[in-house]
Amino acid sequence: MLQARDIHFCIHNRPIVDRATLQLESGELTVILGPNGAGKSSLFKVLSGDSTCKHGSVHYNGKALSDYKSIQLAQVRAVMPQHSSLSFPFTVFEVVELGLLPLGKTFRKELLQEVMVETQTWELKDCLYGNLSGGEKQRVQLARVLVQIWDKRPFPRYLLLDEPTSSMDIALQHHVLSIIQRIKSRNIAVLAILHDLNLAANYADKVILMKNGNILHQGKVNEVMTGPKLQAVFGHPIEVYPGDEFRPTIIQSTPLNRINKQIKHA
Ligand SMILES: Nc1ncnc2c1ncn2[C@@H]1O[C@H](COP(=O)(O)OP(=O)(O)OP(=O)(O)O)[C@@H](O)[C@H]1O
């Protein structure tokens, strides 16, 4: 289990994340939602170990994050940040290969090709990473982190994704979320920051709603993704249509409805 308690993160004495407590369990996808500047990426960076918090603690499998050597930590969790820049002219294959580094020599020969086929990056393998489109780059970065945790291990592991599908078309977004659904069952907990409420409603097991550095609500999808809670967090009219007992089906912002009506009447 990943356990974060009372995370308090400041920049120049300004609280960016205020006493956030959460846990991630194997077999679950937890999605963080919230408006721009809510503190999602800042919390994410504290959880991944990229930032250190002023107060609070993060434990992976019962051991404090600060007690892990970086190579050990890379064997327990894989991180896809919101932006990844490369200063060398790497090919796609070489970028994905970076995901093997924490594995030492203990990986299967077929691993890279398997992950690259699954993420639809195999056909790009000889291209220069710098020449790819935004969505292609995201697929390659996803392949890199998936390589790190693809094969089963006898201990729980964690996949942390900051807006992994933000540049992808709708088909790829669903494809990526379906890969995440499958990888969860390998004793892996997934945390993803998303901006698409419908993707979250369709795939998340748990949702965390953040605003102004605070976690306002967290829990099961159908408990957290209600119209009133989403409206309060985003400060925008949002309608939620009930689906089955576990998750809402369609979430729509009211102005979009109005636009649709205007199009119909035009
Ligand atoms: N290095 C920094 N220096 C100063 N302010 C920062 C820094 N990093 C983040 N912030 C501020 O902290 C707040 C939270 O930023 P964060 O990136 O965590 O938000 P977010 O919820 O991920 O937003 P978005 O949805 O736009 O990605 C913002 O107001 C941002 O300007």
Ligand as a Chemical Component Dictionary entry (heavy atoms), coordinates in Angstrom:
data_LIG
# 
_chem_comp.id                   LIG 
_chem_comp.type                 NON-POLYMER 
_chem_comp.pdbx_formal_charge   0 
_chem_comp.three_letter_code    LIG 
# 
loop_
_chem_comp_atom.comp_id 
_chem_comp_atom.atom_id 
_chem_comp_atom.alt_atom_id 
_chem_comp_atom.type_symbol 
_chem_comp_atom.charge 
_chem_comp_atom.model_Cartn_x 
_chem_comp_atom.model_Cartn_y 
_chem_comp_atom.model_Cartn_z 
_chem_comp_atom.pdbx_ordinal 
LIG N1  N1  N 0 7.902  25.803 -8.797  1  
LIG C1  C1  C 0 6.873  26.573 -8.507  2  
LIG N2  N2  N 0 7.059  27.860 -8.136  3  
LIG C2  C2  C 0 6.015  28.660 -7.792  4  
LIG N3  N3  N 0 4.717  28.254 -7.792  5  
LIG C3  C3  C 0 4.482  26.976 -8.152  6  
LIG C4  C4  C 0 5.531  26.064 -8.531  7  
LIG N4  N4  N 0 4.969  24.868 -8.798  8  
LIG C5  C5  C 0 3.649  25.012 -8.644  9  
LIG N5  N5  N 0 3.359  26.270 -8.249  10 
LIG C6  C6  C 0 2.010  26.797 -7.970  11 
LIG O1  O1  O 0 1.342  25.852 -7.174  12 
LIG C7  C7  C 0 -0.022 25.787 -7.529  13 
LIG C8  C8  C 0 -0.413 24.350 -7.806  14 
LIG O2  O2  O 0 0.275  23.917 -8.969  15 
LIG P1  P1  P 0 0.082  22.445 -9.532  16 
LIG O3  O3  O 0 0.944  22.329 -10.752 17 
LIG O4  O4  O 0 0.306  21.483 -8.456  18 
LIG O5  O5  O 0 -1.465 22.475 -9.939  19 
LIG P2  P2  P 0 -2.312 21.442 -10.755 20 
LIG O6  O6  O 0 -3.543 21.161 -9.967  21 
LIG O7  O7  O 0 -1.485 20.279 -11.157 22 
LIG O8  O8  O 0 -2.710 22.301 -12.041 23 
LIG P3  P3  P 0 -2.939 21.935 -13.579 24 
LIG O9  O9  O 0 -4.256 21.236 -13.656 25 
LIG O10 O10 O 0 -2.987 23.281 -14.242 26 
LIG O11 O11 O 0 -1.771 21.096 -14.061 27 
LIG C9  C9  C 0 -0.213 26.712 -8.718  28 
LIG O12 O12 O 0 -0.772 27.921 -8.275  29 
LIG C10 C10 C 0 1.188  26.911 -9.236  30 
LIG O13 O13 O 0 1.340  28.172 -9.827  31 
# 
loop_
_chem_comp_bond.comp_id 
_chem_comp_bond.atom_id_1 
_chem_comp_bond.atom_id_2 
_chem_comp_bond.value_order 
_chem_comp_bond.pdbx_ordinal 
LIG N1  C1  SING 1  
LIG C1  N2  SING 2  
LIG C1  C4  DOUB 3  
LIG N2  C2  DOUB 4  
LIG C2  N3  SING 5  
LIG N3  C3  DOUB 6  
LIG C3  C4  SING 7  
LIG C3  N5  SING 8  
LIG C4  N4  SING 9  
LIG N4  C5  DOUB 10 
LIG C5  N5  SING 11 
LIG N5  C6  SING 12 
LIG C6  O1  SING 13 
LIG C6  C10 SING 14 
LIG O1  C7  SING 15 
LIG C7  C8  SING 16 
LIG C7  C9  SING 17 
LIG C8  O2  SING 18 
LIG O2  P1  SING 19 
LIG P1  O3  DOUB 20 
LIG P1  O4  SING 21 
LIG P1  O5  SING 22 
LIG O5  P2  SING 23 
LIG P2  O6  DOUB 24 
LIG P2  O7  SING 25 
LIG P2  O8  SING 26 
LIG O8  P3  SING 27 
LIG P3  O9  DOUB 28 
LIG P3  O10 SING 29 
LIG P3  O11 SING 30 
LIG C9  O12 SING 31 
LIG C9  C10 SING 32 
LIG C10 O13 SING 33 
# 
